[in-house]
Amino acid sequence: MHIFEVFIFILSMGLMWMFISNRTTKKPYVVSLLSLSVLFLTLHIIVDGSRWQLFTLYFVVLFLGIMVYLKLIVNIVFKNFVRRSIITVMTSFIVISIASAFVFPIYEMPTPNGEYLIGTSSYVIEDKNRDELYSGDSSEFRKIKIQIWYPAETIEGYERAPWLEDGVVVARSLSKDTGLPIFVLDHAVDIMSNSYIDAPISSVLDKYPVIIISHGWRGFRNLHSDFAEELASQGFVVVGIDHTYGSVATVFSDDDIAYLNLDALPERETTPDFLEYANQLVNTYAGDITTTINYLEYLNDPFHQSQYDEKLDLNNIGLIGHSTGGGGSVAVALNDNRIKSVLGLDAWVEPIDANEIDKGLTIPSLFIRSGAWEIGYNNESLYELIENSTYPSDFYQIDGTTHYDFAMVYMYSPLTKLIGFTGEVESEYLTSILKSMMTDFFNETLNNDLNSEIDSDTWEEVRKIIIP
């Protein structure tokens, strides 16, 4: 709880005591308590903003304030039965608020470990060389949204960005997709990032290597902001993509929003040609990555006068992909010689054409598998990809984890562990493992830092997988 929320809770206890007590209370004290209740409730709403988790607590303060006023100022006498009934209901409301605030807290973003400050900017890209396959309008071109995180020169005078840059639209779309009441994840809108909007890019280096992050099916770009901020603080320019119609919501403007299209990937169990849908989706993600790289080349050209003019080291591009985004990243890396390394988190490579898998990768690759994906359809294709790669791949498993542990679902509720949505490994610790492995991998492959080799023996949950 924030400080004003704590004061509101304490004041509700004071009001409750005044209402139920048979002692005589001087009117100045009553007026002071009522005034403080109104003051702190107002300050909380202005400074912190209202939270649905505390609505019942707000009601308690307002209702008890009225009851105390009627009892001690107007001198209305309430029967003991009425007072006990009111106190019972008000107590239950307070308990509901406290439980809701605990179950859906406002967490703080993980603090990046690097030395750089972080700036961020977002762009909408329309690719007129690609038709949109999922909008239902054959005349539309493919359009995506990207967010760039980068080392910043200064953050002085720049506004701090929220974690969910597109706010309540994304929060409510995720609630709807997970079957929760639409308002339940609204609290995530109040979580602030460690990045500052449009802050100037750092001048410490002439150029910065680039890493592109691709989210999974039914995800969105900010589910990997922790990785993006960490890598930006370490001296990389990081680009997150919203894969339109594969993201829960892609907000191009207030009146132009593309929501998740579930028809893009129907249920495997009821769809005989499921892998055809999956192949088209993975290749759409791959096309989005290619579109993004092309746009970065545009931004990097001095002719276009962006702040990224010649600051992007496009000779050193790495990819990170989770699930479907991992499949898309591999699909690009198999054919685009602009990619220098690729990291897959439960990378779903099963839908990639067999002839593409047979090519293997010719660049450094790191695959990290969750414990939950140790058994599944994906492994056969992943093993073949690794065996066919001419450049040796590193392959690790983190035991005690689920598929969703590789995204920021830990920011929503501690219930994710209790219901088995996330695994046994503590989220902060797991995030530190993943950040360390990513940083070492990309320092080695993009910065040619030979001292950054991953040592899996550092963590007992991480084990190197030898393909049978």
C-alpha positions, 0 to 999 in steps of 0.5 A: 500500500502507498502512504495515503492508502495506509492513512485511509485504512487507519482513518477507517479504523478510527471512524469505526471505533468512534461509531461503535464506542459508547464514550463521549467524544468531543466535537472538535476531535470528531470534526478533525477526524472527518476532515482528515478522512476527506483530506487523505481520500482526496489526496490519494485520488489526486496523487495516486489515482483511484484503484478498484481494489480499494473501492470498498475501503473508499465506501467504508470511509465515506459511509462511516464518516456520515454515520459518525457525523449523524451520531456525534454531531447531529446526536442521532442514537443508533440501536446496538443491533444497527451499530453491530450490523454496520460494523460487521459489514464495514469490516468485511468491506475493509477485508475485501479491499485489503485482500484485493490490494494484496492479490492485485498489487501495484508492483515496481518494475525490476531495476536494470543493472547496467550503467546507462540511463534509458530512453524510449520512443514508439513508432507505427510502421505500415509495410506497403509490400505486405498485405494484411492477412488477419483484418478481414480487409484484403485491401489493407497493408500490414501495419505494426507498432514498435517501441525502442529502448536505448541508452540515454544521454540524460533524463533531465526534463523528460517524462517517465514512461508507464510500463504499459505505454498503451494503457488501459486498452492493453490491460483490459484486452488482456483481462478479456483474453484471460477470462477475467472481469474487464477491470481486474488488471487496470492497476497495471496502468499505474506501474511506471517503467525505468525509461523516459519518453524521447530522451536523447540517445547517449553519445558515449558510443558512436554506435550501439548494437541492436536487439529485436524482441518478438512476443508470443501469441496472445502477448504484447510488446511490454511483456518483455520490457524487463529484458528491454530495459536491462539490455538498453542499460547495458548499451544495446538499442532494443526494439519490441514489436507488437505483432498486430492481431497476434497481440492482445491489442495494438494501439495505433491511435485512439480510434485505430486499435487492432485487437487479437484475432483468435481465428489466426491460430485456432485450437490444435485439437479441433483443427486438422490443418492446424500447422498450416495456420501456425506456419502462416502466423510464424511467418507473419511474425517473421515478416514483422521482424524484417519490416522492423529491420528495414525501418531501422535502416530508414531511421539510421540514415542521416538523410531522414534526420532522426535521433538515431542517425548512424547510431544503430550498429546494423551490422550487429543485430540480435533477436530474442523471441518467446514462443511464436515470436521465437519461431518467427525469429528463427525463421528470419535468422535462417535466411536474413544475413543481417542477423548475427545471433538469435535467442529463443525462449521456448521458441516454437519452431514446429510450424517452420517448414521442414526444408527450412529446419533442414538448413540449420542456423549459421549464426550463434544461437541460444535456446532456453526451454522451460521445464513445462516444455520438456515434453511436447510437439516442439522438441523434434523440430527444435532438436533437428534445427540444432543438429543441422546448424553449422554454428554450434547452438547452446541449449539450456533448460530452467527446471521448475518453470512454465512457458509463461515464466518467460514473460512479465506475468509476475507483474500482475498478481502473486496468484500466478504461482498459486494457480500454477500459471507460473512455476516454482522458481521465484520470479525476481530470481528467475528474471535475474538468471534470464537477464544474465544469460541474455547479456552474456550471450549478446555481449559475446555475439554482438560485442565480441566480448569473449569473457561473457560466456554463459556458465550454467553451473552458476544456477542449480535450476539451469542445466545444459541439454545434450540432444539425444 
